[in-house]
Amino acid sequence: MNRVNHVAFIMDGNGRWGTKNKKGRNFGHLKGVEVVKKVVQCSIKLRIPIISFYVFSTENWSRPKKEIDYLFKLIKNYFLKEIKNTIKNGIKINILGEINKLPPDVKTTLKSVIEKTKNNKKILVNLAINYGSKKEITNAAKKNDKKMNILNIEKNLYTCNQPNPDILIRTGGRQRLSNFMLWQLAYAELFFLKKLWPDFNSNDLIKIIKKYKRISRNFGRI
């Protein structure tokens, strides 16, 4: 039976869900945050050590400014409101991406959360914000001042010292990686769901975990 060390999520469909329910794209993003909170809680119960969420890509800067501003406000306000519960629940927050290029207030909030949760050990939650996998790999190659090999590249990725995801879950009906963890997902089991992210729930995660545990994983071997 396969052990689950790391699950990654592409949370696709928030905006479409809000539009579908005639409440606007931003409302969909708000509901999406509620699902993230539930998924973290479920992952703790399932004793999954690491989970990663694709929050904001380097390509998302091309979205309307009002939507971008709302997304960053949502991130900042969530942690200002939930930091005590985050610490209480033993959640360690880590950021994957170029945090220094974020709006100053968001950057300050995230750095504070990272510092305040650095000693938590129940679960590690990676938030990929201003993240692009091609840029990550390119930067890792540039930082490498030793022999160019897989190990030395991995030492300079955002996820260094973390196991690669065993599972990728993408909601929203689209079957692509969208520049997310291209290196780390090389041997992940990929699960694509038609339902939009705000409709994703704990039972969906539990079903996927159960299915994953039954998969034969050979990693190129017979």
C-alpha positions as CSV (number, residue, x, y, z in Angstrom):
1,M,0.0,0.0,0.0
2,N,1.4,3.4,-1.1
3,R,2.3,5.9,1.6
4,V,1.1,9.5,1.0
5,N,3.8,12.0,1.8
6,H,2.8,15.0,-0.3
7,V,-0.4,16.0,-2.2
8,A,-0.5,19.0,-4.6
9,F,-3.6,20.8,-5.7
10,I,-4.4,23.0,-8.8
11,M,-7.5,24.8,-7.6
12,D,-9.1,25.5,-10.9
13,G,-12.6,26.8,-11.3
14,N,-13.2,29.4,-8.6
15,G,-14.0,32.2,-11.1
16,R,-16.2,30.0,-13.2
17,W,-18.1,28.7,-10.1
18,G,-18.8,32.3,-9.0
19,T,-20.0,33.2,-12.5
20,K,-22.1,30.0,-12.8
21,N,-23.8,30.9,-9.5
22,K,-24.4,34.5,-10.7
23,K,-22.4,36.0,-7.8
24,G,-19.2,37.0,-9.7
25,R,-15.7,35.6,-10.0
26,N,-14.5,37.2,-6.7
27,F,-17.2,35.3,-4.8
28,G,-15.9,32.1,-6.3
29,H,-12.4,32.9,-5.0
30,L,-13.9,33.6,-1.5
31,K,-15.6,30.2,-1.5
32,G,-12.4,28.6,-2.8
33,V,-10.5,29.8,0.3
34,E,-13.1,28.0,2.5
35,V,-12.4,24.8,0.6
36,V,-8.7,25.2,1.2
37,K,-9.3,25.4,4.9
38,K,-11.4,22.2,4.9
39,V,-8.8,20.4,2.8
40,V,-6.1,21.3,5.3
41,Q,-8.2,20.1,8.1
42,C,-9.0,16.8,6.3
43,S,-5.3,16.3,5.4
44,I,-4.3,16.7,9.1
45,K,-6.8,14.0,10.0
46,L,-5.4,11.8,7.2
47,R,-1.9,12.5,8.5
48,I,-0.6,13.8,5.2
49,P,2.7,15.5,6.1
50,I,2.8,18.0,3.2
51,I,0.2,19.6,0.9
52,S,0.7,22.3,-1.8
53,F,-1.7,24.7,-3.3
54,Y,-1.3,26.6,-6.6
55,V,-2.6,29.9,-5.5
56,F,-1.3,32.5,-8.0
57,S,0.9,31.8,-11.0
58,T,3.3,34.2,-12.8
59,E,0.8,34.1,-15.7
60,N,-2.0,35.3,-13.5
61,W,-0.7,38.8,-13.6
62,S,-2.4,39.1,-16.9
63,R,-5.8,38.9,-15.2
64,P,-7.9,42.1,-14.6
65,K,-6.4,44.3,-12.0
66,K,-9.6,44.3,-9.9
67,E,-9.5,40.5,-9.6
68,I,-5.7,40.5,-8.8
69,D,-6.2,43.1,-6.1
70,Y,-9.1,41.1,-4.6
71,L,-7.1,37.9,-4.6
72,F,-4.2,39.5,-2.7
73,K,-6.6,41.2,-0.3
74,L,-8.2,37.8,0.3
75,I,-4.8,36.2,1.1
76,K,-3.8,39.0,3.4
77,N,-7.1,39.2,5.3
78,Y,-7.3,35.4,5.7
79,F,-4.0,35.2,7.5
80,L,-4.7,38.3,9.6
81,K,-7.9,36.7,10.8
82,E,-6.7,33.0,11.0
83,I,-3.1,33.3,12.2
84,K,-4.0,32.2,15.8
85,N,-5.9,29.1,14.5
86,T,-3.1,28.3,12.1
87,I,-0.6,28.3,14.9
88,K,-3.0,26.4,17.3
89,N,-3.5,23.7,14.7
90,G,0.2,23.1,14.2
91,I,0.2,24.3,10.5
92,K,3.5,25.4,9.1
93,I,3.2,27.8,6.2
94,N,5.8,27.9,3.4
95,I,5.7,30.0,0.2
96,L,6.8,28.7,-3.2
97,G,7.5,31.6,-5.6
98,E,9.0,35.0,-5.8
99,I,7.5,36.6,-2.7
100,N,9.6,39.8,-2.9
101,K,7.7,40.8,-6.1
102,L,4.3,40.7,-4.3
103,P,2.5,43.9,-3.1
104,P,4.4,45.2,0.1
105,D,1.5,44.6,2.5
106,V,0.9,41.0,1.2
107,K,4.7,40.3,1.4
108,T,4.9,41.6,5.0
109,T,1.9,39.5,6.0
110,L,3.2,36.3,4.4
111,K,6.7,36.7,5.9
112,S,5.1,37.2,9.3
113,V,3.1,34.0,8.9
114,I,6.1,32.1,7.8
115,E,8.1,33.3,10.9
116,K,5.2,32.6,13.4
117,T,4.5,29.1,12.1
118,K,8.1,28.0,11.4
119,N,8.2,25.6,14.4
120,N,4.8,23.9,13.7
121,K,5.1,20.3,12.9
122,K,1.6,18.8,12.3
123,I,1.5,19.6,8.6
124,L,3.4,21.7,6.1
125,V,1.3,23.8,3.7
126,N,3.0,25.1,0.7
127,L,1.4,28.1,-1.0
128,A,2.6,28.7,-4.6
129,I,2.2,32.4,-5.0
130,N,3.8,34.3,-7.9
131,Y,5.0,30.9,-8.9
132,G,6.1,29.6,-12.3
133,S,7.8,26.2,-12.6
134,K,9.9,27.1,-15.7
135,K,11.3,30.1,-13.8
136,E,11.9,28.0,-10.7
137,I,13.9,25.4,-12.7
138,T,15.8,28.1,-14.6
139,N,16.7,29.9,-11.4
140,A,17.8,26.6,-9.8
141,A,20.1,25.9,-12.7
142,K,21.6,29.4,-12.5
143,K,22.3,29.0,-8.8
144,N,24.1,25.8,-9.3
145,D,27.8,26.4,-9.0
146,K,28.8,22.7,-8.9
147,K,28.5,19.9,-11.4
148,M,25.2,20.1,-13.3
149,N,23.1,17.1,-12.2
150,I,19.7,16.2,-10.9
151,L,20.7,16.4,-7.2
152,N,22.3,19.8,-7.5
153,I,19.3,21.2,-9.4
154,E,16.9,19.8,-6.7
155,K,18.9,21.5,-4.0
156,N,18.0,24.9,-5.4
157,L,14.3,24.3,-6.1
158,Y,11.7,25.9,-3.8
159,T,10.8,22.5,-2.5
160,C,14.4,21.4,-1.5
161,N,14.4,19.0,1.4
162,Q,10.7,18.1,0.7
163,P,9.5,14.8,-0.9
164,N,8.0,15.3,-4.4
165,P,4.2,15.1,-4.6
166,D,2.8,11.6,-4.8
167,I,-0.5,13.0,-6.0
168,L,-1.6,15.9,-8.1
169,I,-5.3,16.8,-7.9
170,R,-6.6,19.3,-10.4
171,T,-10.3,20.4,-10.4
172,G,-12.1,22.3,-13.1
173,G,-12.1,19.8,-16.0
174,R,-8.8,20.8,-17.6
175,Q,-6.1,18.2,-17.9
176,R,-2.8,20.1,-17.9
177,L,-0.1,21.2,-15.4
178,S,-0.2,24.9,-16.2
179,N,3.5,25.5,-15.3
180,F,3.1,24.0,-11.8
181,M,5.8,21.8,-10.3
182,L,6.9,20.5,-13.7
183,W,10.1,19.0,-12.1
184,Q,8.5,17.7,-8.9
185,L,5.5,16.0,-10.6
186,A,7.5,13.8,-12.9
187,Y,6.3,10.6,-11.1
188,A,3.1,11.9,-9.4
189,E,-0.2,10.2,-10.0
190,L,-2.5,12.7,-11.7
191,F,-6.1,13.1,-10.9
192,F,-8.3,15.4,-13.0
193,L,-11.8,16.2,-11.7
194,K,-14.6,17.9,-13.7
195,K,-16.0,19.6,-10.6
196,L,-15.0,23.1,-9.9
197,W,-12.8,23.9,-6.8
198,P,-15.5,25.3,-4.6
199,D,-17.4,22.0,-5.0
200,F,-14.4,19.9,-4.0
201,N,-14.8,18.3,-0.6
202,S,-13.2,16.0,1.9
203,N,-14.9,12.9,0.5
204,D,-13.3,13.6,-2.9
205,L,-9.9,13.8,-1.2
206,I,-10.5,10.6,0.7
207,K,-11.6,8.7,-2.4
208,I,-8.5,9.8,-4.3
209,I,-6.2,8.8,-1.4
210,K,-7.8,5.3,-1.3
211,K,-7.5,4.9,-5.0
212,Y,-3.8,6.1,-4.9
213,K,-3.0,3.5,-2.3
214,R,-4.1,0.7,-4.6
215,I,-2.0,1.9,-7.6
216,S,1.0,-0.1,-8.6
217,R,3.9,2.4,-8.7
218,N,7.0,0.9,-10.5
219,F,9.0,4.1,-11.3
220,G,10.3,2.6,-14.5
221,R,10.8,-0.9,-13.0
222,I,8.9,-4.0,-14.0
